[in-house]
Amino acid sequence: MTGRLFLVPAPLDFGCSSETPLTQVLPDGTLRVAAQLTHWICENAKSLRAYLKRVDAHHPLSMPLQALTICELPRQVHKKGGHGGQFDARPLLAPALAGQDMGLASEAGMPAVADPGSSVVRAAHDLGIQVIPLVGPVSILLSLAASGLNGQNFAFVGYLPQDPGERTARIRTLEALALKSGQTQLFIETPYRNAALWQGLLQTLQPATRLAIASGLTLEHANCLSHSAKAWRGMPPPLSNSTPAVFSIGR
């Protein structure tokens, strides 16, 4: 009998100075499944072991951490997402074909959503392996819900260019799309570049365009704010360069 592929969400506190108790952000059912899985695919084995060590405090793992079978996705999949079809993830799913349930996890949030893993999920479908997404935090949806922007029509566009000129052009393109179609545009940045993106947005957006920022989601110091670009220009920066954030623009 073929095993199943479970998409296991992780807490959103990866790389943060504080941790959120797992039971506040992950239901007991998700933790129970994670504790029973012995074969994993992930971004980073060290990060996964740290997460499973936290799970073990609530539900004992079915075997010691050192005995788990953990396969890391290649680095090029981290960078490009693996959704273009160039990476063949089928060999990673050999344990499932042999009858073992498997887990797919990213470092934070839901795997394959704004994170690597889509190539593994696609391969599982092609091989006839049942795919089961488990319940847990998804930063994009949490930030959208808290933004006050259009939640019926939205797009997540990933990272904006690092080059200032290219970033400005991209912001203008996304703003024009948001204002014309009403489609909310969501994007993220590596925390240490938050300030640069913040300045680029304030310098580029039209005064009436609405900008929402959600940072530290699920953490004790979580902050969700939404104002016009004109209003933001009279406020101090709401971000630190150490906390993950999701940016949204719309009308």
N, C-alpha and C positions, 0 to 999 in steps of 0.2 A: 504493500500500500504506500502511495506517495505521501511524503510529509507535507506540511503547510509552511508558508512564509508569513510570519507575523511582522507587521510594521510597528515597531515599538517606539513611541515618543520618549524623548528625554526632557528633563527639566530645562528651563531657559536660563539657568544661572551659570552655564559654562563660562569659565574665564572671569567671573565676577568675584568681588571681594567677599561676598556673603552668599550663603546657600538658603534656598527655600525648602522647608520640610517637604519631603516627597509626597506625603499624604495630603498636602494642601493643593497639589497641582496634578497628581496622578491618581486615578481611582484604584481601589484595591484589586479589581479584576486585572488591570494592566500590570500591576506589580506582581501578582500571582503568576501570570503567564511568563513574564520576564524571568522570574526565579526558576522556572522549570526548564527553560531552553538551554540546550548544551552546545548548539552550533550557531554562530553569529557571523554576520557580514557588517562591517562598520567603516567609518572614516579613519578612526584612530583607536588601536587596541588599548592603549593606556587609558584613554578617556572612557572607553566602554567599561573597562575593569573598575575604574573609579565609580562609575554610575552603578554597576552591579553590586559593588561593595555596599553602597547605600541601600539598594534593594534588599540585600541580605539582612540588613538590620530589621526589616519588617517581615520578610518571608525568606526563610533559609534557602539558599541556592541548592539545586539538585546535586551539584558536585562542586568541589573546590574551584576557586577562580582559575588557578593554574592549570586545571584539567580541562577547561572549556576549549572548544575549537573555535578560534576567532580568525577570520580572514579580513584583511584590510582592502578597501577599494584602491586601485592604482591612483597615483597622484594626479594624473591627467584627467581622471574622472572628477576629482575634487574641483579642479579649475574650470572644467567645461560642462560639468553636470551629467555627462554620460547619456544625454537624451538625443544626441545626434545619430546614434546607431553605429558609431565607429568602434565602440567597446562591446565585446562579446562577454556577457556576464554569465552565460550558461554554465561554464565549468565551476563557478562558485556555488552553484546550486546542486552539486552532486550529492551531498548528504540528504537533501530533500527527496531526490529521486530514489535514494536508498531507503527512504522511510522515516527519516529524521525531521522533526519540526525544526524550523530555523527562525532566527530573528534578524531583522534589518534595523539598524539604529544609526542616527547621526549624532553629532556632538550636542545639539540642542534642538528641541522641537520635534516635528514630524519628519522622518526621513522621506526623501523624494519630493518634498515641498520646500522650495528655496534652499535645498540641500541636495547632495548627491544621493543616488539610489534609484532613480527612474529606470536606469538600464537593467538593474536587478529585477525590478518589478515587471518590466516588459518581458524579460527572459523567463520569469516564472510563469507568466500567462502563456507564452509560446510553448513551454514544456508541460503545460497542463497542471501546474502546481497551484493550489488554492492560495489566494492572497487575502490576508485578514488584517485590515488596519485597526489598531487599538486606539483607545481614547486617551488624549493628552493635550498639552498646550500647543497651540500654533500661533506664533507671534503675529503673523500677517493678519489673521482673522481677528485676534484680540485688538490689534491696533486699529483695524478698520472699524470695528464695532464702537470703539471709543473716540473716533475721529469726528463724527457728525457729518461726514461726507457720504456720497452716494454708495450705499452698500448693495445696490441691485446691479450695478454695472461698474466693474473695477478690473484693474490689471496690475499684476506684480511684475516689475521690470528689472529686478535684481540690483546690481551695482551700477552707478553712473561712472563715466570716465574720470580718471584721476587728473588728466591734463586740464588745466583751468579753462582753456578755450573750448575744448571738446565738451567739457562738463556744462559750460554755459549754453552751448548749442543744444545739448541734449535736454537740459531743463526747459528751454524755450519750446522745443518740439513736444515734450510731454505736457507742458502747460497749454499749448495750443490745442492739443488733442483733448485734454480735460475740459477746457472751456467750451470747445465746439460740440463735443459729444456728451458731456456730462459724466464721462468715465473717470472715476477716481484712479489716480496713478500712485502706486506704492513702490518704494525702493528702500534700500538699506545701504549702510556703509560700514567699513571696518571701524570700530570705536575710536581708534586714535586719529581717524580722519573726520570725525564728526564735526569739528569746528570749521574745517575747510568747506565741507558741504553746506553747513549752516550759513556761512558767509556767502557762498555762491548762490544759494537760494534767495537770501535777502537782497542781494545785488541784482538779481535777474527777474524775479517774479513781479508781475503787475500788482499794483496796490490792492486790488479787490480779490485777487486769487487767495483762496484759503489754503493754509499750510497747517497740517497736523503732525505732531511729533509724539511718539509713544516710546518711552525709554524705561529700561529696568523692569519690563513686564513680568509680573508674578513675584517680583522681589518686594521687600518691605518698603523700599523707597521708590516704587514705581510711580511714573509721572506721565499723564496723558493730557496734552494741551492742544487746542485748535483755535487759531485766530487768522484774520486776514494778514497778508504780507505787510500791509501798512501798519497794522497794530503791532506786529512782531518787531518792527524796526524801532519801536520805542521801548522795547523790553530787553532785559539782560539775557544772555544766552541761556537756554534751559537745559543744556547738555553738558556732560563731562566727556572727556576723551577716554574713559575706561568702561563705559556702560553701553551695551548694545541698544540701538534705537531703530525704529521704523518710521520713515517719513512718508507723508501722503499729501498730495495736492489735488485740488478740485474746485468746484464752485458751490 
